[in-house]
Amino acid sequence: MVNLSSIDSYIHKQALAAALINMVVNPLLAFYINRNVDSVALSGIIIDTIITSIVMTWLVTVFSAADINRQLHAGRFKNENLPHPGPVLSRLPRRGVLLGTVLFIFTVLIMMILTISISSLFGIKELSAEKLALFKLIYTGPVAYFVARMAILRQL
């Protein structure tokens, strides 16, 4: 087993928590909202994916940035060699609200490309509420994990 530093462990746990929460909440919301329809057309799937990408990315970023900043101000990681955000991430805004906005723009663009490409590749024109919930179960976890990591690393 790999021995993670305290900061690496913190980043992983926070990102994993964001992923798990979103893998539960988003599919349940999708199913609840669409439970009375036979199917959701591709246009509805795309709109749902855009809204989910905006709200999820922004909230994960704001909460992740706020929590790591509280931890840093409390001196939790003061004796550690903190990772640097890197050349691209270090150019993004540090404030959670602004960073969340930038990240949701990228998330929406990436998710639209993936959703449209997958739909086109497999000939998907609609999904049942159950399959839409499954789709959200599949993509929201990895997106939330990645966004939380980026938000935390940008604060370091």
C-alpha positions in Angstrom: 0.0 0.0 0.0 1.2 3.5 -0.9 1.9 5.7 2.1 0.3 9.1 1.2 1.4 12.3 2.9 -1.1 14.1 5.0 -2.0 16.6 2.2 -2.2 13.9 -0.5 -4.5 11.9 1.8 -6.6 15.0 2.5 -6.9 15.8 -1.3 -7.9 12.2 -2.1 -10.5 12.0 0.7 -12.1 15.3 -0.2 -12.2 14.4 -3.9 -13.6 11.0 -3.1 -16.3 12.5 -0.9 -17.3 14.9 -3.6 -17.4 12.0 -6.1 -19.5 9.8 -3.9 -22.0 12.5 -3.0 -22.5 13.5 -6.6 -22.8 9.8 -7.7 -25.8 9.5 -5.3 -27.5 12.9 -5.5 -27.4 13.5 -9.2 -28.8 10.2 -10.4 -31.5 10.4 -7.7 -32.5 13.9 -8.9 -32.5 12.9 -12.5 -34.7 9.9 -11.8 -37.1 11.9 -9.5 -37.4 14.7 -12.0 -38.1 12.4 -14.9 -40.0 9.6 -13.2 -43.3 10.4 -15.0 -41.9 10.5 -18.5 -41.4 7.5 -20.9 -38.1 8.8 -22.1 -35.9 11.9 -22.2 -34.9 13.1 -25.7 -31.3 13.8 -26.6 -32.0 17.6 -26.3 -33.2 17.1 -22.8 -30.2 14.9 -21.9 -27.9 17.7 -23.2 -29.7 20.4 -21.2 -29.6 18.2 -18.1 -25.9 17.6 -18.6 -25.2 21.3 -19.0 -27.2 22.2 -15.9 -25.6 19.4 -13.9 -22.1 20.4 -15.1 -22.6 24.0 -14.1 -24.1 23.4 -10.7 -22.0 20.4 -9.7 -18.7 21.9 -10.8 -19.4 25.3 -9.2 -20.5 23.9 -5.9 -17.7 21.3 -5.6 -15.2 24.0 -6.4 -16.5 26.6 -3.9 -16.8 24.0 -1.1 -13.5 22.4 -1.8 -11.6 25.7 -2.0 -13.2 27.0 1.2 -12.4 23.9 3.1 -8.7 23.7 2.1 -8.4 27.4 2.8 -9.8 26.8 6.4 -7.3 23.9 6.8 -4.4 26.0 5.6 -5.3 29.0 7.8 -5.6 26.6 10.8 -2.0 25.5 10.1 -2.9 21.9 9.4 -0.3 21.4 6.6 2.3 23.9 7.7 5.2 21.4 8.0 4.5 19.7 4.7 6.0 20.1 1.3 2.7 21.2 -0.5 2.3 20.3 -4.2 2.3 23.2 -6.6 -0.7 23.8 -8.9 1.4 23.6 -12.0 1.7 26.0 -15.0 -1.9 25.8 -16.3 -3.8 25.6 -13.0 -1.7 28.4 -11.4 -3.0 30.8 -14.1 -6.6 30.2 -13.1 -8.3 32.4 -10.5 -7.7 31.4 -6.9 -11.1 32.5 -5.4 -13.5 29.6 -5.3 -16.4 31.5 -7.0 -14.3 32.6 -9.9 -12.4 29.3 -10.2 -15.8 27.5 -10.1 -17.0 29.6 -13.0 -13.9 28.9 -15.1 -14.0 25.2 -14.3 -17.7 24.8 -15.1 -17.1 26.4 -18.5 -14.4 23.7 -19.2 -16.6 21.0 -17.7 -19.6 22.0 -19.9 -17.5 22.0 -23.0 -15.9 18.6 -22.3 -19.2 17.0 -21.2 -21.0 18.3 -24.3 -18.4 16.9 -26.6 -18.5 13.6 -24.8 -22.3 13.4 -24.6 -22.9 14.3 -28.2 -20.0 12.0 -29.4 -21.3 9.0 -27.4 -24.9 9.6 -28.4 -23.8 9.8 -32.1 -21.5 6.8 -31.9 -24.2 4.6 -30.3 -27.2 6.1 -32.1 -28.8 7.3 -28.8 -31.7 9.6 -29.4 -33.4 9.2 -26.0 -33.0 7.6 -22.6 -35.4 6.3 -20.0 -35.3 8.0 -16.6 -33.5 4.9 -15.3 -30.8 5.1 -18.0 -30.4 8.8 -17.6 -29.8 8.2 -13.9 -27.3 5.5 -14.8 -25.5 7.9 -17.2 -25.3 10.5 -14.4 -24.0 7.8 -12.0 -21.2 7.1 -14.4 -20.0 10.6 -15.2 -20.7 12.7 -12.1 -18.3 10.8 -9.9 -15.2 11.2 -12.0 -16.0 14.8 -12.9 -16.6 15.8 -9.2 -13.4 14.0 -8.2 -11.3 15.8 -10.8 -12.9 19.2 -10.1 -12.3 18.8 -6.3 -8.7 18.0 -6.9 -8.2 20.9 -9.2 -9.9 23.3 -6.7 -7.8 22.1 -3.8 -4.5 22.1 -5.8 -5.2 25.7 -7.1 -5.4 26.9 -3.5 -1.9 25.6 -2.6 
